[in-house]
Amino acid sequence: MAVEKIDHMEYREGMEIIDSDVMDRVLGYFYRYDYKKYTAYDVLRALQKDYPGIEDFAALLSPAAEPYLEQMAVKARAETRKHFGNAVSLFTPLYI
């Protein structure tokens, strides 16, 4: 039985139509984001969570997080090492 090969890089009719509400949800969060409502308490609470939510990330993006940039960097480094180890992967595109 022959299997038809599909060229996934080839344009297919309607492929630009994405039936998803993701963009609308992201834009909704963007337009409702009020960076002034977050406090140092919100930032510290977000930093203590193993699984931060959307409101926690909003707090970490607010001006209230500025004094905690070093703690955020330490946590980010730990998370990166937990998931990827100490390996560094580089990708260099080759154009002929």
Secondary structure, DSSP 4 states (H G I P E B T S, - for coil): -PPPP--TTS--TTTT----SHHHHHHHHHHH--GGG--HHHHHHHHH-SS--HHHHHHHTSGGGGGGHHHHHHHHHHHHHHHHTT----------
